Amino acid sequence: MIEALDRLGGLLIDGDTPHANGKLDVFDPTTGSVIAGIATSTPSDCVAAVEAAAGAAAGWAATPPRERGEILRRCFETMIAEKDEIAALLQLENGKPMAEAAGETAYAAEFFRWFSEEAVRIGGEVRQAPMGDKRIMVLPEPVGVSLQITPWNFPAAMPVRKIAPALAAGCTTVVKPAPATPLTAYYIADLMARCGTPPGVINLVLPEPPNEATVAMLAHRAVRKVSFTGSIAVGKHLLRLAADRVLRTSMELGGNAPFVVLADADLHTAVESAIASKMRNTGATCVAPNRLYVHERIADDFTEALSARMAGLTVGYDRRPDAEVGALISTGERDKVAGIVQTAVSGGARVVTGGRAPDCGGYFYEPTVLSDVDPNASFLAREIFGPVAPLVRFRDEAAAVEMANDTDAGLIAYVMTGDLGHGLAIGEKLDAGMVAVNRGIISEPAAPFGGTKESGIGREGGFEGIEEYLERKYVSANW
């Protein structure tokens, strides 16, 4: 499998895999070894991909919604049938444990199923104008060629979460996966071709370095939409570029999630929810709790219980099948996490468990709990993106809500409480696009995913997800 991807991966234009001179090494984070050399794209390759998408746009938009939906349904069925192979590839290039790789594969496939069903439910509107002089018709149309830029932390789920609604709406795409994890994206593009996606509807490019090629693609008049998942800084840069041509944008950017444990929280539920949310993908998710605010009445018990769970997690140094914690994506990410812990300790925080990067060859950092964290510590403003849980004690509930909202990000917030009604009331006060009450995982293809403030624009998934790829045309007529 890797040999074939070594030959073909990284470049798919108009259903073909043209020769490319550049090559990018892809590393296994678990061992630090090179697993493949993937063809890279020049700016002219990327422009050719845009033009291929433009050439296929009219035919795909005219394809009956039922037919588009059936292709996506076949993609779902094929992805489930090949889930073991996809999960193995995903684990190899991303470093996450096999159980998580399998879970991500199944989660990604569900976006194909959900949007295969939404493709036939795109509705318009006809009504009489209030003055009675005309009819108002509102017709849905595909936005057009969409550039989709995806991150490394979910190599299967992030591309599919963008591709599926775009194709369901009748849009064609150019996908730029993260250079650290391009193999899974290529596999998915190949899978979709096998399931009947016409040439040019999906194009895959891997420009390295990316900026010149990205600028060229966004400047092309055929591109009408850009969807990006990644850091706030890069998202702002893309928004500036998109502004030059007034492009439709979807931005799912970084988070700084608060995890608020109220005094009446069930200890077991709070700890297990913290583990599920904090340690998914070894903490490298935009929805991972970044700041855990724990009421002083329960703080000692919570700290002890969470530290015991974190210390007991099985780390996949040897890619063992029962691993619960994987590697970080690179030495740079590992060193960044280590630096955050060092900063915390210098500011008075105490390491309860973990706090070390083991000498093992791969890019690992131990599951870590920090207590006695100063609520004003500067590192709490940074997205950790690793297996580190900083605990801040609070006494006053209103102060905890204020601290939770004291961030420019607003993707998700967590509330742990024994009183559901009170938890929902607190959730209404939290400035975030999503709120989890007594849960650690809320991602769901049938629900809208997205944030407020600098965490982004638009929503992915749910009924709202397909609207991101539709324009509404008003037609006035009288009969």
C-alpha positions as CSV (number, residue, x, y, z in Angstrom):
1,M,0.0,0.0,0.0
2,I,2.7,2.5,1.0
3,E,4.7,1.7,-2.2
4,A,1.7,2.7,-4.4
5,L,1.2,5.9,-2.5
6,D,4.9,6.6,-2.8
7,R,4.5,6.6,-6.5
8,L,1.2,8.3,-6.9
9,G,0.3,10.3,-3.7
10,G,0.3,14.0,-3.4
11,L,-1.1,15.1,-6.8
12,L,-4.4,14.3,-8.4
13,I,-5.6,16.6,-11.2
14,D,-8.6,16.0,-13.4
15,G,-8.6,12.3,-12.4
16,D,-4.9,11.9,-13.4
17,T,-1.7,11.7,-11.4
18,P,0.8,13.7,-13.4
19,H,4.5,13.5,-12.8
20,A,5.9,15.9,-10.3
21,N,9.6,16.8,-9.7
22,G,9.3,17.6,-6.0
23,K,9.1,15.1,-3.2
24,L,8.1,15.5,0.4
25,D,9.1,12.9,3.1
26,V,6.3,11.7,5.3
27,F,7.3,10.6,8.8
28,D,6.0,8.0,11.2
29,P,5.6,10.0,14.5
30,T,5.8,6.8,16.5
31,T,9.3,5.9,15.4
32,G,10.5,9.1,13.7
33,S,11.3,7.2,10.5
34,V,10.4,8.1,6.9
35,I,7.5,6.0,5.6
36,A,6.9,7.6,2.1
37,G,8.1,10.3,-0.3
38,I,5.1,12.1,-1.7
39,A,5.0,14.1,-4.9
40,T,4.6,17.9,-4.3
41,S,2.8,20.4,-6.4
42,T,4.1,23.6,-8.1
43,P,1.9,26.7,-8.2
44,S,1.2,25.9,-11.9
45,D,0.0,22.4,-10.8
46,C,-2.3,24.0,-8.3
47,V,-3.7,26.4,-10.9
48,A,-4.2,23.4,-13.2
49,A,-6.2,21.7,-10.4
50,V,-8.4,24.7,-10.1
51,E,-9.0,24.8,-13.8
52,A,-9.9,21.0,-13.8
53,A,-12.4,21.7,-11.0
54,A,-13.8,24.6,-13.0
55,G,-14.1,22.4,-16.1
56,A,-16.0,19.8,-14.2
57,A,-18.2,22.2,-12.3
58,A,-21.1,22.6,-14.7
59,G,-21.5,18.9,-15.3
60,W,-21.4,18.1,-11.6
61,A,-23.8,20.8,-10.7
62,A,-26.2,19.4,-13.3
63,T,-25.9,15.9,-12.0
64,P,-29.2,14.9,-10.3
65,P,-29.0,15.2,-6.5
66,R,-30.0,11.6,-6.2
67,E,-27.0,10.5,-8.3
68,R,-24.7,12.7,-6.3
69,G,-26.1,11.3,-3.1
70,E,-25.7,7.7,-4.3
71,I,-22.0,8.3,-5.1
72,L,-21.5,9.6,-1.6
73,R,-23.4,6.7,-0.2
74,R,-21.0,4.3,-2.1
75,C,-18.1,6.3,-0.6
76,F,-19.6,5.6,2.9
77,E,-20.0,1.9,2.3
78,T,-16.6,1.5,0.7
79,M,-14.9,3.4,3.5
80,I,-16.5,1.1,6.1
81,A,-15.5,-1.9,4.1
82,E,-11.9,-0.7,3.9
83,K,-11.8,0.8,7.4
84,D,-9.0,-1.5,8.7
85,E,-6.7,-0.5,5.9
86,I,-7.5,3.2,6.2
87,A,-7.1,3.1,10.0
88,A,-3.7,1.4,9.7
89,L,-2.5,4.1,7.2
90,L,-3.9,6.9,9.4
91,Q,-2.1,5.6,12.4
92,L,1.1,5.2,10.5
93,E,1.3,8.8,9.4
94,N,-0.4,10.5,12.3
95,G,0.8,8.5,15.3
96,K,-2.5,8.1,17.1
97,P,-3.5,4.8,18.8
98,M,-5.2,2.2,16.6
99,A,-8.5,2.4,18.6
100,E,-8.6,6.2,17.8
101,A,-7.6,5.7,14.2
102,A,-10.4,3.2,13.8
103,G,-12.8,5.6,15.5
104,E,-11.8,8.5,13.3
105,T,-12.3,6.4,10.2
106,A,-15.8,5.4,11.2
107,Y,-16.6,9.0,12.1
108,A,-15.3,10.3,8.8
109,A,-17.4,7.8,6.9
110,E,-20.5,9.1,8.6
111,F,-20.1,12.4,6.9
112,F,-20.4,10.7,3.6
113,R,-23.6,9.0,4.8
114,W,-25.1,12.1,6.3
115,F,-24.5,14.3,3.3
116,S,-25.6,11.6,0.9
117,E,-29.0,12.0,2.5
118,E,-28.8,15.8,2.6
119,A,-28.0,16.0,-1.2
120,V,-31.7,15.3,-2.0
121,R,-33.1,17.6,0.6
122,I,-31.8,20.9,-0.7
123,G,-34.9,23.1,-0.7
124,G,-35.9,26.4,-2.3
125,E,-38.9,28.7,-1.8
126,V,-41.8,30.2,-3.7
127,R,-44.1,32.7,-2.1
128,Q,-46.2,35.7,-3.0
129,A,-44.7,39.2,-2.3
130,P,-46.5,41.2,0.4
131,M,-47.7,43.7,-2.2
132,G,-49.2,40.9,-4.3
133,D,-47.5,42.2,-7.5
134,K,-45.1,39.3,-8.0
135,R,-43.9,35.9,-6.9
136,I,-40.6,35.5,-4.9
137,M,-38.6,32.5,-5.9
138,V,-35.5,31.5,-3.9
139,L,-33.4,29.0,-5.8
140,P,-30.4,27.1,-4.3
141,E,-27.3,26.9,-6.4
142,P,-23.8,25.5,-5.8
143,V,-21.3,28.2,-4.7
144,G,-18.7,26.8,-7.2
145,V,-15.1,25.7,-7.1
146,S,-14.1,25.3,-3.5
147,L,-10.6,25.3,-2.1
148,Q,-10.4,23.1,1.0
149,I,-7.4,23.2,3.3
150,T,-7.2,20.6,6.0
151,P,-5.0,20.0,9.2
152,W,-2.8,17.1,10.2
153,N,-4.6,16.0,13.4
154,F,-7.6,14.3,11.8
155,P,-6.3,13.2,8.4
156,A,-9.5,11.3,7.4
157,A,-12.3,13.2,9.2
158,M,-11.3,16.8,8.2
159,P,-11.1,16.2,4.5
160,V,-14.4,14.2,4.4
161,R,-16.2,16.8,6.6
162,K,-15.4,19.3,3.8
163,I,-15.6,17.2,0.7
164,A,-18.9,15.5,1.4
165,P,-21.1,18.7,1.8
166,A,-19.4,20.4,-1.1
167,L,-20.1,17.5,-3.5
168,A,-23.6,17.0,-2.1
169,A,-24.3,20.7,-2.9
170,G,-23.0,20.3,-6.4
171,C,-19.6,22.0,-5.9
172,T,-16.2,20.8,-7.3
173,T,-13.2,20.9,-5.1
174,V,-9.4,21.3,-4.8
175,V,-8.2,19.8,-1.6
176,K,-4.8,20.7,0.1
177,P,-4.1,18.3,2.9
178,A,-1.5,18.9,5.6
179,P,2.0,18.0,4.4
180,A,2.5,16.0,7.6
181,T,-0.4,13.6,6.8
182,P,-1.2,13.5,3.1
183,L,-1.4,9.8,2.7
184,T,-4.9,9.3,4.1
185,A,-6.3,12.2,2.0
186,Y,-4.9,10.6,-1.1
187,Y,-6.4,7.3,-0.2
188,I,-9.8,8.9,0.3
189,A,-9.6,10.7,-3.1
190,D,-8.7,7.4,-4.8
191,L,-11.6,5.7,-2.9
192,M,-14.0,8.4,-4.2
193,A,-12.8,7.9,-7.8
194,R,-13.5,4.2,-7.4
195,C,-17.0,5.0,-6.2
196,G,-17.8,7.0,-9.3
197,T,-16.8,10.6,-8.6
198,P,-16.1,12.0,-12.1
199,P,-12.6,13.3,-13.0
200,G,-12.1,16.9,-12.0
201,V,-14.7,16.9,-9.2
202,I,-12.0,16.2,-6.6
203,N,-8.5,17.4,-7.1
204,L,-5.6,16.9,-4.7
205,V,-2.6,19.2,-4.4
206,L,0.4,19.3,-2.0
207,P,2.3,22.5,-2.6
208,E,5.4,22.8,-0.4
209,P,6.1,25.6,0.6
210,P,2.3,26.3,0.3
211,N,2.0,30.1,0.4
212,E,2.7,31.0,-3.3
213,A,0.5,28.3,-4.6
214,T,-2.3,29.1,-2.2
215,V,-2.2,32.8,-3.2
216,A,-2.4,31.7,-6.9
217,M,-5.4,29.5,-6.3
218,L,-7.3,32.1,-4.3
219,A,-6.6,34.7,-7.0
220,H,-8.0,32.4,-9.7
221,R,-11.4,33.8,-10.7
222,A,-12.9,30.3,-10.8
223,V,-12.5,29.8,-7.1
224,R,-15.6,31.0,-5.2
225,K,-15.1,29.4,-1.8
226,V,-12.3,28.6,0.7
227,S,-12.8,26.3,3.7
228,F,-9.9,26.0,6.2
229,T,-9.4,24.1,9.4
230,G,-6.3,25.1,11.4
231,S,-4.7,27.8,13.4
232,I,-6.2,31.3,14.1
233,A,-3.1,33.0,12.6
234,V,-3.3,31.1,9.3
235,G,-7.0,31.6,9.2
236,K,-6.6,35.3,9.5
237,H,-4.1,35.3,6.7
238,L,-6.5,33.3,4.4
239,L,-9.3,35.7,5.3
240,R,-7.2,38.6,4.1
241,L,-6.5,36.9,0.9
242,A,-10.1,35.9,0.4
243,A,-11.2,39.5,1.0
244,D,-9.4,40.6,-2.2
245,R,-12.0,38.6,-4.2
246,V,-14.8,38.6,-1.7
247,L,-14.8,34.8,-1.5
248,R,-17.2,32.8,0.6
249,T,-15.3,31.5,3.6
250,S,-15.6,28.8,6.2
251,M,-13.0,29.0,9.0
252,E,-12.8,26.4,11.8
253,L,-9.9,27.8,13.7
254,G,-8.2,27.3,17.1
255,G,-9.8,26.9,20.5
256,N,-9.0,27.6,24.1
257,A,-11.6,25.5,25.7
258,P,-12.6,25.9,29.4
259,F,-13.6,22.8,31.4
260,V,-15.7,24.0,34.4
261,V,-16.2,21.5,37.2
262,L,-18.9,22.8,39.6
263,A,-19.0,22.0,43.2
264,D,-21.9,19.5,42.8
265,A,-20.3,17.6,39.8
266,D,-20.2,13.8,39.9
267,L,-16.5,13.1,40.3
268,H,-16.5,10.0,38.1
269,T,-18.4,11.7,35.3
270,A,-16.2,14.8,35.5
271,V,-12.9,12.8,35.4
272,E,-14.0,10.5,32.6
273,S,-15.3,13.5,30.6
274,A,-11.9,15.2,31.1
275,I,-10.0,12.2,30.0
276,A,-12.2,11.7,26.9
277,S,-12.0,15.3,25.8
278,K,-8.4,16.1,26.9
279,M,-6.7,12.9,25.6
280,R,-8.4,12.4,22.3
281,N,-5.7,12.4,19.7
282,T,-3.2,12.9,22.6
283,G,-4.6,16.3,23.3
284,A,-4.0,17.6,19.8
285,T,-7.5,18.8,19.0
286,C,-9.0,22.2,18.8
287,V,-11.8,21.1,21.2
288,A,-9.4,19.7,23.9
289,P,-9.9,21.4,27.3
290,N,-7.1,23.9,27.6
291,R,-8.0,25.3,31.1
292,L,-9.7,23.2,33.7
293,Y,-11.5,25.3,36.3
294,V,-12.4,23.2,39.4
295,H,-14.4,24.4,42.4
296,E,-12.3,24.3,45.5
297,R,-14.7,22.0,47.3
298,I,-14.0,19.2,44.8
299,A,-10.5,20.2,43.6
300,D,-8.4,17.9,45.8
301,D,-10.5,14.8,44.9
302,F,-10.7,15.8,41.2
303,T,-6.9,16.4,41.0
304,E,-6.1,13.0,42.6
305,A,-8.6,11.1,40.5
306,L,-7.6,12.7,37.2
307,S,-3.9,12.3,37.9
308,A,-4.4,8.6,38.7
309,R,-6.3,8.1,35.4
310,M,-3.7,10.1,33.4
311,A,-0.8,8.1,35.0
312,G,-2.6,4.9,34.2
313,L,-3.1,5.5,30.5
314,T,-1.2,3.1,28.2
315,V,1.2,5.0,25.9
316,G,1.8,3.4,22.5
317,Y,5.6,3.6,22.4
318,D,5.7,0.3,20.5
319,R,2.4,0.8,18.6
320,R,0.8,-1.7,20.9
321,P,-2.8,-2.5,20.0
322,D,-4.2,-1.5,23.5
323,A,-2.5,1.9,23.5
324,E,-4.6,4.9,24.7
325,V,-2.0,7.6,24.1
326,G,-0.1,8.2,20.8
327,A,2.7,10.3,19.6
328,L,2.6,14.0,18.8
329,I,3.0,14.8,15.1
330,S,6.6,16.2,15.2
331,T,9.6,17.0,17.3
332,G,8.5,20.7,17.1
333,E,5.1,19.9,18.6
334,R,6.6,17.8,21.3
335,D,9.1,20.5,22.2
336,K,6.4,23.2,22.2
337,V,4.4,21.1,24.7
338,A,7.5,20.6,26.9
339,G,8.1,24.4,26.8
340,I,4.6,25.1,28.0
341,V,5.0,22.8,31.0
342,Q,8.4,24.4,31.8
343,T,6.7,27.8,31.7
344,A,3.9,26.7,34.0
345,V,6.3,25.2,36.5
346,S,8.4,28.4,36.5
347,G,5.2,30.3,37.3
348,G,4.5,28.2,40.3
349,A,2.5,25.3,38.9
350,R,3.1,21.8,40.3
351,V,3.5,18.7,38.2
352,V,1.3,16.0,39.7
353,T,2.0,13.4,37.1
354,G,3.9,13.3,33.8
355,G,5.9,16.4,32.8
356,R,8.5,14.6,30.7
357,A,9.3,13.8,27.1
358,P,10.6,10.2,27.2
359,D,13.7,9.2,25.3
360,C,12.1,6.7,22.9
361,G,12.7,7.7,19.3
362,G,9.2,8.9,18.6
363,Y,7.5,12.2,19.3
364,F,6.0,11.4,22.7
365,Y,5.1,13.4,25.8
366,E,3.8,11.9,29.0
367,P,0.2,12.5,30.0
368,T,0.6,15.4,32.4
369,V,-1.5,17.1,35.2
370,L,-0.5,20.5,36.5
371,S,-2.0,21.8,39.8
372,D,-1.8,25.1,41.6
373,V,-1.9,26.9,38.3
374,D,-2.2,30.7,38.6
375,P,-5.5,31.8,36.9
376,N,-3.6,34.7,35.3
377,A,-0.7,32.5,34.0
378,S,0.2,33.6,30.5
379,F,0.4,30.1,29.1
380,L,-3.3,29.6,29.7
381,A,-3.8,32.0,26.7
382,R,-2.0,29.5,24.4
383,E,-3.6,26.4,22.8
384,I,-1.6,23.5,24.3
385,F,-2.4,20.9,21.6
386,G,-0.9,18.1,23.7
387,P,-1.5,15.8,26.7
388,V,-1.3,18.5,29.4
389,A,-4.2,19.3,31.8
390,P,-3.7,22.6,33.8
391,L,-6.0,22.8,36.9
392,V,-7.1,26.2,38.3
393,R,-9.1,26.3,41.5
394,F,-12.1,28.7,41.9
395,R,-14.4,29.6,44.7
396,D,-17.0,31.8,43.0
397,E,-19.1,30.4,40.1
398,A,-19.5,33.8,38.5
399,A,-15.8,34.3,38.5
400,A,-15.3,30.9,36.9
401,V,-17.6,31.9,34.0
402,E,-15.8,35.1,33.6
403,M,-12.4,33.3,33.5
404,A,-13.8,30.8,31.0
405,N,-15.0,33.6,28.7
406,D,-11.7,35.6,29.0
407,T,-10.3,34.5,25.7
408,D,-10.4,35.6,22.1
409,A,-11.3,32.0,21.1
410,G,-14.8,30.6,21.5
411,L,-15.0,27.1,20.0
412,I,-16.3,24.9,22.8
413,A,-16.8,24.9,26.6
414,Y,-17.5,22.1,29.0
415,V,-19.6,22.1,32.2
416,M,-19.7,19.4,34.8
417,T,-22.5,19.5,37.3
418,G,-25.0,17.3,39.2
419,D,-27.8,19.6,38.3
420,L,-28.6,19.5,34.5
421,G,-30.8,22.6,34.6
422,H,-28.1,24.5,36.3
423,G,-25.5,23.2,33.8
424,L,-27.7,24.4,30.9
425,A,-28.0,27.8,32.5
426,I,-24.3,28.1,32.9
427,G,-23.9,26.9,29.3
428,E,-26.0,29.8,28.1
429,K,-23.5,32.2,29.8
430,L,-20.4,30.6,28.1
431,D,-19.3,32.4,25.0
432,A,-18.7,29.4,22.7
433,G,-20.2,27.9,19.6
434,M,-20.6,24.6,21.3
435,V,-21.2,23.5,24.9
436,A,-20.8,20.1,26.4
437,V,-22.7,19.4,29.6
438,N,-21.5,16.3,31.5
439,R,-19.9,15.0,28.3
440,G,-16.4,14.8,27.0
441,I,-17.1,14.1,23.3
442,I,-19.8,15.9,21.3
443,S,-18.6,15.7,17.7
444,E,-21.4,14.4,15.6
445,P,-21.9,14.6,11.8
446,A,-25.6,15.5,12.3
447,A,-24.8,18.5,14.4
448,P,-23.3,21.9,13.5
449,F,-19.6,22.2,14.5
450,G,-18.1,25.6,14.8
451,G,-17.2,28.5,17.1
452,T,-17.6,32.2,17.9
453,K,-15.1,35.0,18.1
454,E,-11.7,34.1,16.6
455,S,-12.5,30.4,16.6
456,G,-14.1,30.8,13.2
457,I,-16.9,31.5,10.7
458,G,-19.5,29.1,9.6
459,R,-20.5,25.5,10.6
460,E,-19.5,22.0,9.4
461,G,-21.9,19.1,9.7
462,G,-25.6,19.1,10.5
463,F,-28.2,20.7,8.3
464,E,-26.1,23.8,8.3
465,G,-23.1,22.1,6.7
466,I,-24.5,22.0,3.2
467,E,-25.6,25.6,3.3
468,E,-21.9,26.6,3.4
469,Y,-21.7,25.5,-0.2
470,L,-24.9,27.0,-1.5
471,E,-25.9,30.4,-2.8
472,R,-29.5,31.5,-2.7
473,K,-30.7,33.1,-6.0
474,Y,-33.7,35.4,-5.9
475,V,-35.9,35.2,-9.0
476,S,-38.8,37.6,-9.4
477,A,-41.7,36.7,-11.7
478,N,-45.4,37.1,-12.1
479,W,-47.9,34.6,-13.6
